[in-house]
Amino acid sequence: MPTFTLWPHTDAAPWQDALASYDDAIAQLPSERLAGHDQWYRFELPALIAARAPHHVTHDEMVRITEWKMARGVWRAPNLVLVRNNPPGAVEDATAKASGLLDVPAKAVAAVSALGGVGPATASAVLAVIDPHRFPFFDEIVTQQMAPHVDELGKIAWTAVYYRKYAAALVARAQVLREVLGESWTATHCERALWAHGIHAGARV
């Protein structure tokens, strides 16, 4: 079993080091497409979404987000088929609706999750781009590290209720780290640091 040591730290240096190792963690995974998807997801997609009013993702972007999620985690081909089969305009409408509900996170997650093939984890992948402070990506490797230390979590459940508790814990940790690292540090940074730390600790062995 891998040994995880990052979550108990509240000082900044271990979190910065883990986040800095994210690209190396991506490179350790076998998917040939992941690196390209990940660069697009982190660096290109946020600017595309930010330029739209209201903020939303397109059908093709939703498919690629789903492919990124599965390449970084577990590939579920039937879900990808369902995402691709959403009718014209549905993705744009659902994600635009969600962008107007960010102050009520449960409703924002529900709006995106109404799409075919989209559950809380895929919804979180969309919302993490729109609002990385409040919507960290819902990831199993991250949860494995948090659950032993966060009383509210327990065994992972891929539900909106569990995601709400998971996100709240990451938002709270980001608030602590921002005291040292500044306002640019988000819950999504915490998620990526934990994921990279988990990969390097052998979570995928």
N, C-alpha and C positions, 0 to 999 in steps of 0.2 A: 504494500500500500504506500502511495506517495505521502511524504510529510509536508504539510502546508504550514508556513510560518508567517505569512504576510498580514493576515487580518488583525492579529492582536496588536500590531504596531500602530501607534497613532502619531509617531514622528514622521517627517516627510521623506527622508532619504530613502528608506526601503521602497516606498511607493514610487518615487521618481525612478529608481533603478529598475523596478519591475516594468514600469511603463516604457522605459527606454529599450527594454528587451523585447517589446511586442513584435517588431518586424522579424527578429530572429525566431520567435515562437511560431509565427506564420510560416516561415520557411521550413520548419520542422515537419509540418503536416504534408501528407502525400499528394493532396489535390494539386494538379498542375494549373488549375484555373484560379485557385484561391488568391494568390498574390495579386493578380490583376484585379479581381473583384474587390479585394480589400482596399487597394489603393484608390479605386474608383469610389467605394463606399465612404471612405474616410475623408478624401480630399476633393473629389469632383462633385459628388452628389449634394453635399451641404450647400454649395454655392448655387447649384441649379435650383434647389428648392427655395432658397432664400430669395431668389430673384422673382418668384411667382407670388401673386396675390389672388386669392389666399394661398398659403403654402400648401403644396400637395405633391404627390408623386404620380407619375404616369403608369400606365399598364406595363410598359416595357421595363420601367425602373422597378416596379414591384416584383416582376419576375426575376430580375437580376438581384435584388435584395434577398429574395428567397433562396436563390442559388448561392449567394454569399453565406447566408445563415447555415445552409445545409453543408456547404464545403468546410465551414469552420467547426461544424458540429456533426450531426448525423444526417445522412442523405435519405430523404423520404420522397421517392419519386411520385407516388400517388398524390401527395400534397402539392407538389410542383405542377402536376397536371391540373389540379383544381384551381390553383392560382392563375395559370395560363388561360383557363376557361372562363374567368370572370368576364361578363359582358362589356362591350365598349362603354366607356364613361364611368363604370362602376368604381374602379380604383380611384380615379380622379375625384369623384364625388365623395367617397367614403373618407379619403385622406384629407380633403379640404374641410369636411365636417369636423374631423378630429382636430385639425389645427385651430379651430374655433373653440375647442373644449379643453384646451391644455390646462386651464385652471381647475378643472375637475378631472383628474387623471383617469379615474375609473371609466368615465364616459368617453374620453379620448381613446382608451384601449378598446372599449366596446365598439366604437364607430369603425375602427380599422378591422377588428375581429369579425365584423359582420360579413366581410368578403369571403368568398369560397376559398378553402384551403389555408385560411389565416387564423391562427390562434394567438394567445397572448404573447408568445415568444416572437413570432413574426411581426405582430403589431408593434412590439417594443423595438424591433429593428428599424421600423419606419419612424417611430416617434423619437428614438434616440438621435436621429439626424435632425429632426425638427426642433427638439428641445432637449439637448444632452444633459442639462442640469436636473431635469425631473424624470427622465425616462431612460435609465440605463438598459442596455440589451439584456434580456433574460437568458442566462446561460447556465448550463449544468455544472461545468467546472468551477465557475464562480460560486455557485450555490454550495457546492461541496465544501468550500473553504469558509463560508460564512455561517452555515447552519450550526456547527458545533458551538459557536460563540454568540449567536443571536437567538434568544429564547423563542421568539415568535415564529421562527421558520420551521424547524423540524424537517422531516422527510420531504423532499421536493415533490411538488404537485404542479402540473402545467396548467394552472388555473389563474384567472384574473385576481382572485383573492390572495393567492400565494405571491403573485407578482407584485401586488401592492405592498406587501410586507418586505419583500426583497428590495424593491425600489426605495422604500422609505429608509431602510438600513444603509443603502449606498449613498443616498442623498445626505443622510446625517453624517456619514464618514467623510464625504466630500466637504461638508461645512467645516468639520474639524481641520482638515488639511488645508483649506483655503486660508485659514488664519496665518499659515506660513507661506503657502505657495501662491496666494493671490486669487482673484476672482475668476481667473481663467480655468481653474481646476474644477472639474465637473464630476457628477456621479458616473458619467460614461468613462472618464479617465480612470476612476476607481475600478470599474468593471474590466477595462482592458488591462490594467495593471494586474488584477487578480487572475485574469485568464492567462496572461503570459506567464505569471509566476506558477500557475498550475501546470501549464505545458512543460515548463522547465523542470518542475518537480516530478514529472512522470505521470501526469494524470491520463495521458493517452497511450501509455505503454501497454 
